[in-house]
Structures are given as structure tokens and as C-alpha cells.
Amino acid sequence: MDEFTRRLVPDGLWEIVEPLIPASPKRAQGGGIPRADDWQVFAAVVFVLTTGCAWRLLPPVFGVSHQTAHRRFTEWSEAALWAKLHRAVLDRLGAAGEIDWSRAIVDGASLRAKKGGSLTGPNPVDRGKSGSKIHVLSDRNGLPLALGVSAANMHDSQAFEPLIQGIPKIRSRRGPRRRKPAKIHADKAYDIPDCHRALRERRIGDRIARRGIESSARLGRHRWVIERTIAWLGGYRRLTIRYERYGHLFAAFLALAAAITCYKQLAN
């Protein structure tokens, strides 16, 4: 592996990824062309996520064709590899005591969907053009714990309870696995009865800003953390504009970006 590929996929990251990769299918009749190396394909997928380049423009440095890289990405997405990787990295962070459960923050961000497809809709903040919305829940330090993708015209509050339900049970330094933060902060878009009920039923502290009561001047006191997290994810160019027609493939890129973001904290 050359130095460029190792920068994209460090040995520590590959050590976590390799056991999670699904076994390659076997040909009943035997023979056939040798399967491309998983590390090279994984590095190609990370390159597409990071640079936002089209699959057909994948450089030859990875030693795999763009058809092979895209096909393997689809196979791994259907096997939920990226969500498993995200959880595996979170488990290591939790075991090291790097996840701060004292507070969680929720927010969403819209982006344009050039080719339409599933999980898209008219974006009310982009003149009704086709778009999607990503929803993120992070810990106090901004580590993404749960993610979601929806049509751009879906209200943020509708993703609130699914995000809470989507927090995985994460290893702790001491004691059982944990999935419940002490309290959750959110802006006034989430100030509806269903969101308050979801927190009350789970005995999670309610720090949702109230319409007509709390001043907008203080909303950024804690929300800047989730804004930074969304900016981290937006640094992966494949997530700035959606080109995938299939919503589950765009969600796969989002999960991979979250896993790499968490891994950077683990490596530090």
C-alpha cells in the first residue's frame, strides 16, 4: 500500500474495519477473476467520500476500477457495514471514557439533491428545489452518536424521536453499556408536545428551547457544538451535494463520514 492510501485508511482504522467486512461470495463452479483487495476498495470509497469525485473519475492509484469500487460500496452498504463501523468506533471511544453523556445536542441541515431519488423532497429554503436533510445527534463534545436522512421538506421535529431511538448501546469504561444522555438540547423547531413527551418517557432532561419564552440570543450557548459537528460532516465533499439517487447509499456515506470523524478523536 502506498503512502497516499495509508493516509486515507490508517492501520488503526483498517484494524477496526477488516473484521466487519462481509465474507466474499464463493463461485459454485470455482475459478473466475481474483477479487480486488478489500483495503484498496475501502480506500477508494473513502477517497470518493472525501473529495466528492464521481465514481467514473476514480484515479488508477487504488488499483481497482470504478465499477468494482461502486459495486463493492453497494454490497457493503446493503450489509450495513458503515453503521457497524460507526458503532465499533463508538464502542472504543466509550471504553476509553471519551464520550460525554452529560449532554446531547440535536440539529439538522439541508442540502441539494441533484438527481432526486428516494428520501428527497422540495427544499423550502432553496426555492423548492429537490433536496435532502441530514439529522444528527451528538454528545457534549460533538461526536456524532446517531444519524438520519430525510426529505428536505420534513420538519426537524419528526426526526427527533427516531434519533433518540437510534443511539446505540455503547460500551462504558465501567459498568454496562449506555445509550441515554442526561439531557438533550435542541432549538425551538423541536418545541412541540411529541418531542417533550419522548424525553419525559425516557427520563431524559428536557433542554428544548421554548417558543415565546426563551430569548434567541442564548440559543447558541450549547448548540454551537452540533453546528460544528455538521460542519465536520460537511467537510466530506460527497455530503455537500447529494448525487446518489438511492437514499440508503447517501445514508451510507453519512455513516462512513461519522465513523471517520469519531475515529479521528480516537486516534488523538
TORKOL-4160 file (C-alpha; in steps of 0.2 Angstrom, whole numbers, padded with zeros to 4 digits, m for minus):
268
<pt num="1" X="0000" Y="0000" Z="0000"/>
<pt num="2" X="0007" Y="0017" Z="m0005"/>
<pt num="3" X="0008" Y="0032" Z="0007"/>
<pt num="4" X="m0007" Y="0041" Z="m0001"/>
<pt num="5" X="m0018" Y="0026" Z="0003"/>
<pt num="6" X="m0012" Y="0024" Z="0020"/>
<pt num="7" X="m0016" Y="0042" Z="0024"/>
<pt num="8" X="m0034" Y="0039" Z="0018"/>
<pt num="9" X="m0035" Y="0022" Z="0028"/>
<pt num="10" X="m0023" Y="0022" Z="0043"/>
<pt num="11" X="m0018" Y="0005" Z="0050"/>
<pt num="12" X="m0028" Y="0008" Z="0066"/>
<pt num="13" X="m0044" Y="0012" Z="0056"/>
<pt num="14" X="m0041" Y="m0004" Z="0045"/>
<pt num="15" X="m0039" Y="m0014" Z="0061"/>
<pt num="16" X="m0057" Y="m0010" Z="0065"/>
<pt num="17" X="m0064" Y="m0011" Z="0048"/>
<pt num="18" X="m0057" Y="m0028" Z="0042"/>
<pt num="19" X="m0066" Y="m0040" Z="0054"/>
<pt num="20" X="m0083" Y="m0031" Z="0049"/>
<pt num="21" X="m0081" Y="m0033" Z="0031"/>
<pt num="22" X="m0094" Y="m0047" Z="0024"/>
<pt num="23" X="m0086" Y="m0063" Z="0018"/>
<pt num="24" X="m0084" Y="m0063" Z="m0001"/>
<pt num="25" X="m0096" Y="m0074" Z="m0011"/>
<pt num="26" X="m0089" Y="m0090" Z="m0017"/>
<pt num="27" X="m0092" Y="m0096" Z="m0035"/>
<pt num="28" X="m0100" Y="m0113" Z="m0036"/>
<pt num="29" X="m0090" Y="m0118" Z="m0051"/>
<pt num="30" X="m0074" Y="m0111" Z="m0045"/>
<pt num="31" X="m0062" Y="m0101" Z="m0055"/>
<pt num="32" X="m0065" Y="m0083" Z="m0060"/>
<pt num="33" X="m0055" Y="m0067" Z="m0059"/>
<pt num="34" X="m0047" Y="m0064" Z="m0042"/>
<pt num="35" X="m0057" Y="m0052" Z="m0031"/>
<pt num="36" X="m0050" Y="m0035" Z="m0028"/>
<pt num="37" X="m0041" Y="m0031" Z="m0012"/>
<pt num="38" X="m0054" Y="m0025" Z="0001"/>
<pt num="39" X="m0041" Y="m0012" Z="0008"/>
<pt num="40" X="m0039" Y="m0004" Z="m0009"/>
<pt num="41" X="m0058" Y="m0004" Z="m0012"/>
<pt num="42" X="m0061" Y="0004" Z="0005"/>
<pt num="43" X="m0048" Y="0017" Z="0002"/>
<pt num="44" X="m0056" Y="0021" Z="m0015"/>
<pt num="45" X="m0073" Y="0023" Z="m0006"/>
<pt num="46" X="m0065" Y="0035" Z="0007"/>
<pt num="47" X="m0057" Y="0045" Z="m0007"/>
<pt num="48" X="m0074" Y="0047" Z="m0016"/>
<pt num="49" X="m0082" Y="0052" Z="0001"/>
<pt num="50" X="m0068" Y="0064" Z="0005"/>
<pt num="51" X="m0066" Y="0073" Z="m0012"/>
<pt num="52" X="m0083" Y="0071" Z="m0019"/>
<pt num="53" X="m0077" Y="0065" Z="m0036"/>
<pt num="54" X="m0088" Y="0055" Z="m0047"/>
<pt num="55" X="m0085" Y="0036" Z="m0047"/>
<pt num="56" X="m0080" Y="0036" Z="m0065"/>
<pt num="57" X="m0066" Y="0048" Z="m0061"/>
<pt num="58" X="m0058" Y="0037" Z="m0048"/>
<pt num="59" X="m0039" Y="0038" Z="m0051"/>
<pt num="60" X="m0030" Y="0022" Z="m0055"/>
<pt num="61" X="m0019" Y="0024" Z="m0040"/>
<pt num="62" X="m0030" Y="0012" Z="m0030"/>
<pt num="63" X="m0028" Y="m0002" Z="m0042"/>
<pt num="64" X="m0047" Y="m0005" Z="m0044"/>
<pt num="65" X="m0059" Y="0000" Z="m0057"/>
<pt num="66" X="m0073" Y="0012" Z="m0053"/>
<pt num="67" X="m0086" Y="m0001" Z="m0057"/>
<pt num="68" X="m0078" Y="m0013" Z="m0044"/>
<pt num="69" X="m0077" Y="0001" Z="m0031"/>
<pt num="70" X="m0095" Y="0006" Z="m0034"/>
<pt num="71" X="m0102" Y="m0012" Z="m0034"/>
<pt num="72" X="m0092" Y="m0016" Z="m0018"/>
<pt num="73" X="m0099" Y="0000" Z="m0010"/>
<pt num="74" X="m0116" Y="m0005" Z="m0014"/>
<pt num="75" X="m0114" Y="m0023" Z="m0007"/>
<pt num="76" X="m0106" Y="m0016" Z="0009"/>
<pt num="77" X="m0120" Y="m0003" Z="0011"/>
<pt num="78" X="m0133" Y="m0017" Z="0010"/>
<pt num="79" X="m0124" Y="m0027" Z="0023"/>
<pt num="80" X="m0124" Y="m0011" Z="0034"/>
<pt num="81" X="m0105" Y="m0011" Z="0036"/>
<pt num="82" X="m0105" Y="0008" Z="0038"/>
<pt num="83" X="m0117" Y="0008" Z="0053"/>
<pt num="84" X="m0107" Y="m0007" Z="0061"/>
<pt num="85" X="m0091" Y="0003" Z="0059"/>
<pt num="86" X="m0098" Y="0018" Z="0067"/>
<pt num="87" X="m0104" Y="0008" Z="0082"/>
<pt num="88" X="m0087" Y="m0001" Z="0083"/>
<pt num="89" X="m0078" Y="0016" Z="0084"/>
<pt num="90" X="m0090" Y="0022" Z="0097"/>
<pt num="91" X="m0088" Y="0007" Z="0107"/>
<pt num="92" X="m0069" Y="0010" Z="0108"/>
<pt num="93" X="m0072" Y="0028" Z="0112"/>
<pt num="94" X="m0084" Y="0023" Z="0126"/>
<pt num="95" X="m0072" Y="0011" Z="0133"/>
<pt num="96" X="m0059" Y="0024" Z="0134"/>
<pt num="97" X="m0071" Y="0036" Z="0143"/>
<pt num="98" X="m0071" Y="0048" Z="0128"/>
<pt num="99" X="m0090" Y="0050" Z="0126"/>
<pt num="100" X="m0098" Y="0063" Z="0137"/>
<pt num="101" X="m0115" Y="0058" Z="0141"/>
<pt num="102" X="m0119" Y="0073" Z="0152"/>
<pt num="103" X="m0127" Y="0082" Z="0137"/>
<pt num="104" X="m0133" Y="0078" Z="0119"/>
<pt num="105" X="m0137" Y="0091" Z="0106"/>
<pt num="106" X="m0149" Y="0088" Z="0091"/>
<pt num="107" X="m0150" Y="0098" Z="0074"/>
<pt num="108" X="m0152" Y="0096" Z="0056"/>
<pt num="109" X="m0146" Y="0103" Z="0039"/>
<pt num="110" X="m0152" Y="0103" Z="0022"/>
<pt num="111" X="m0143" Y="0100" Z="0005"/>
<pt num="112" X="m0147" Y="0100" Z="m0013"/>
<pt num="113" X="m0151" Y="0083" Z="m0022"/>
<pt num="114" X="m0145" Y="0085" Z="m0040"/>
<pt num="115" X="m0153" Y="0069" Z="m0046"/>
<pt num="116" X="m0168" Y="0067" Z="m0035"/>
<pt num="117" X="m0172" Y="0050" Z="m0029"/>
<pt num="118" X="m0178" Y="0042" Z="m0013"/>
<pt num="119" X="m0178" Y="0052" Z="0003"/>
<pt num="120" X="m0179" Y="0069" Z="m0007"/>
<pt num="121" X="m0192" Y="0082" Z="m0007"/>
<pt num="122" X="m0194" Y="0101" Z="m0012"/>
<pt num="123" X="m0182" Y="0111" Z="m0001"/>
<pt num="124" X="m0192" Y="0126" Z="0007"/>
<pt num="125" X="m0176" Y="0135" Z="0010"/>
<pt num="126" X="m0169" Y="0133" Z="m0008"/>
<pt num="127" X="m0184" Y="0139" Z="m0019"/>
<pt num="128" X="m0192" Y="0122" Z="m0019"/>
<pt num="129" X="m0178" Y="0113" Z="m0027"/>
<pt num="130" X="m0176" Y="0094" Z="m0024"/>
<pt num="131" X="m0166" Y="0091" Z="m0008"/>
<pt num="132" X="m0162" Y="0080" Z="0007"/>
<pt num="133" X="m0160" Y="0084" Z="0025"/>
<pt num="134" X="m0147" Y="0076" Z="0037"/>
<pt num="135" X="m0151" Y="0074" Z="0056"/>
<pt num="136" X="m0138" Y="0072" Z="0069"/>
<pt num="137" X="m0137" Y="0069" Z="0087"/>
<pt num="138" X="m0120" Y="0072" Z="0096"/>
<pt num="139" X="m0113" Y="0071" Z="0113"/>
<pt num="140" X="m0107" Y="0086" Z="0123"/>
<pt num="141" X="m0090" Y="0086" Z="0113"/>
<pt num="142" X="m0099" Y="0085" Z="0096"/>
<pt num="143" X="m0096" Y="0066" Z="0092"/>
<pt num="144" X="m0110" Y="0060" Z="0081"/>
<pt num="145" X="m0120" Y="0047" Z="0090"/>
<pt num="146" X="m0135" Y="0045" Z="0079"/>
<pt num="147" X="m0139" Y="0050" Z="0061"/>
<pt num="148" X="m0153" Y="0051" Z="0049"/>
<pt num="149" X="m0158" Y="0056" Z="0032"/>
<pt num="150" X="m0175" Y="0063" Z="0026"/>
<pt num="151" X="m0183" Y="0073" Z="0013"/>
<pt num="152" X="m0179" Y="0091" Z="0014"/>
<pt num="153" X="m0197" Y="0096" Z="0017"/>
<pt num="154" X="m0199" Y="0085" Z="0033"/>
<pt num="155" X="m0199" Y="0095" Z="0049"/>
<pt num="156" X="m0185" Y="0093" Z="0060"/>
<pt num="157" X="m0196" Y="0088" Z="0075"/>
<pt num="158" X="m0201" Y="0072" Z="0065"/>
<pt num="159" X="m0184" Y="0065" Z="0066"/>
<pt num="160" X="m0181" Y="0069" Z="0085"/>
<pt num="161" X="m0188" Y="0053" Z="0092"/>
<pt num="162" X="m0180" Y="0042" Z="0079"/>
<pt num="163" X="m0163" Y="0050" Z="0083"/>
<pt num="164" X="m0165" Y="0046" Z="0101"/>
<pt num="165" X="m0170" Y="0028" Z="0097"/>
<pt num="166" X="m0156" Y="0027" Z="0085"/>
<pt num="167" X="m0142" Y="0029" Z="0099"/>
<pt num="168" X="m0133" Y="0013" Z="0100"/>
<pt num="169" X="m0129" Y="0004" Z="0116"/>
<pt num="170" X="m0111" Y="0010" Z="0118"/>
<pt num="171" X="m0098" Y="0002" Z="0130"/>
<pt num="172" X="m0093" Y="0011" Z="0145"/>
<pt num="173" X="m0076" Y="0012" Z="0154"/>
<pt num="174" X="m0085" Y="0005" Z="0169"/>
<pt num="175" X="m0102" Y="m0004" Z="0171"/>
<pt num="176" X="m0115" Y="m0009" Z="0157"/>
<pt num="177" X="m0117" Y="m0001" Z="0140"/>
<pt num="178" X="m0125" Y="0015" Z="0139"/>
<pt num="179" X="m0137" Y="0024" Z="0127"/>
<pt num="180" X="m0146" Y="0038" Z="0137"/>
<pt num="181" X="m0139" Y="0055" Z="0139"/>
<pt num="182" X="m0143" Y="0065" Z="0155"/>
<pt num="183" X="m0151" Y="0079" Z="0145"/>
<pt num="184" X="m0154" Y="0084" Z="0127"/>
<pt num="185" X="m0153" Y="0102" Z="0120"/>
<pt num="186" X="m0162" Y="0107" Z="0104"/>
<pt num="187" X="m0168" Y="0123" Z="0096"/>
<pt num="188" X="m0186" Y="0130" Z="0095"/>
<pt num="189" X="m0190" Y="0119" Z="0080"/>
<pt num="190" X="m0191" Y="0104" Z="0092"/>
<pt num="191" X="m0203" Y="0113" Z="0104"/>
<pt num="192" X="m0218" Y="0103" Z="0101"/>
<pt num="193" X="m0228" Y="0091" Z="0113"/>
<pt num="194" X="m0221" Y="0075" Z="0105"/>
<pt num="195" X="m0203" Y="0079" Z="0107"/>
<pt num="196" X="m0206" Y="0084" Z="0125"/>
<pt num="197" X="m0216" Y="0068" Z="0128"/>
<pt num="198" X="m0201" Y="0057" Z="0120"/>
<pt num="199" X="m0189" Y="0065" Z="0133"/>
<pt num="200" X="m0201" Y="0063" Z="0148"/>
<pt num="201" X="m0205" Y="0045" Z="0144"/>
<pt num="202" X="m0186" Y="0041" Z="0143"/>
<pt num="203" X="m0182" Y="0051" Z="0159"/>
<pt num="204" X="m0170" Y="0062" Z="0149"/>
<pt num="205" X="m0168" Y="0080" Z="0154"/>
<pt num="206" X="m0178" Y="0092" Z="0143"/>
<pt num="207" X="m0167" Y="0107" Z="0137"/>
<pt num="208" X="m0178" Y="0111" Z="0121"/>
<pt num="209" X="m0179" Y="0130" Z="0119"/>
<pt num="210" X="m0197" Y="0136" Z="0121"/>
<pt num="211" X="m0206" Y="0147" Z="0109"/>
<pt num="212" X="m0210" Y="0164" Z="0116"/>
<pt num="213" X="m0201" Y="0161" Z="0132"/>
<pt num="214" X="m0183" Y="0159" Z="0129"/>
<pt num="215" X="m0173" Y="0173" Z="0120"/>
<pt num="216" X="m0165" Y="0168" Z="0104"/>
<pt num="217" X="m0149" Y="0177" Z="0109"/>
<pt num="218" X="m0144" Y="0162" Z="0120"/>
<pt num="219" X="m0148" Y="0148" Z="0109"/>
<pt num="220" X="m0130" Y="0146" Z="0103"/>
<pt num="221" X="m0123" Y="0143" Z="0120"/>
<pt num="222" X="m0124" Y="0124" Z="0118"/>
<pt num="223" X="m0129" Y="0122" Z="0100"/>
<pt num="224" X="m0113" Y="0128" Z="0093"/>
<pt num="225" X="m0107" Y="0110" Z="0096"/>
<pt num="226" X="m0119" Y="0102" Z="0085"/>
<pt num="227" X="m0116" Y="0116" Z="0072"/>
<pt num="228" X="m0098" Y="0111" Z="0072"/>
<pt num="229" X="m0102" Y="0093" Z="0070"/>
<pt num="230" X="m0112" Y="0096" Z="0055"/>
<pt num="231" X="m0098" Y="0107" Z="0048"/>
<pt num="232" X="m0086" Y="0092" Z="0051"/>
<pt num="233" X="m0098" Y="0081" Z="0041"/>
<pt num="234" X="m0099" Y="0094" Z="0028"/>
<pt num="235" X="m0081" Y="0094" Z="0026"/>
<pt num="236" X="m0083" Y="0077" Z="0017"/>
<pt num="237" X="m0087" Y="0084" Z="m0001"/>
<pt num="238" X="m0099" Y="0069" Z="m0005"/>
<pt num="239" X="m0111" Y="0076" Z="0008"/>
<pt num="240" X="m0111" Y="0094" Z="0002"/>
<pt num="241" X="m0122" Y="0090" Z="m0013"/>
<pt num="242" X="m0131" Y="0073" Z="m0014"/>
<pt num="243" X="m0128" Y="0064" Z="m0031"/>
<pt num="244" X="m0135" Y="0047" Z="m0025"/>
<pt num="245" X="m0152" Y="0043" Z="m0032"/>
<pt num="246" X="m0155" Y="0029" Z="m0018"/>
<pt num="247" X="m0157" Y="0036" Z="m0001"/>
<pt num="248" X="m0149" Y="0022" Z="0008"/>
<pt num="249" X="m0132" Y="0025" Z="m0002"/>
<pt num="250" X="m0132" Y="0043" Z="0003"/>
<pt num="251" X="m0135" Y="0037" Z="0021"/>
<pt num="252" X="m0121" Y="0025" Z="0019"/>
<pt num="253" X="m0109" Y="0039" Z="0015"/>
<pt num="254" X="m0116" Y="0049" Z="0030"/>
<pt num="255" X="m0112" Y="0034" Z="0042"/>
<pt num="256" X="m0095" Y="0032" Z="0035"/>
<pt num="257" X="m0091" Y="0051" Z="0037"/>
<pt num="258" X="m0097" Y="0049" Z="0055"/>
<pt num="259" X="m0086" Y="0034" Z="0058"/>
<pt num="260" X="m0071" Y="0043" Z="0052"/>
<pt num="261" X="m0075" Y="0058" Z="0062"/>
<pt num="262" X="m0076" Y="0048" Z="0078"/>
<pt num="263" X="m0060" Y="0038" Z="0073"/>
<pt num="264" X="m0050" Y="0054" Z="0072"/>
<pt num="265" X="m0055" Y="0058" Z="0090"/>
<pt num="266" X="m0050" Y="0040" Z="0095"/>
<pt num="267" X="m0033" Y="0042" Z="0086"/>
<pt num="268" X="m0030" Y="0058" Z="0095"/>
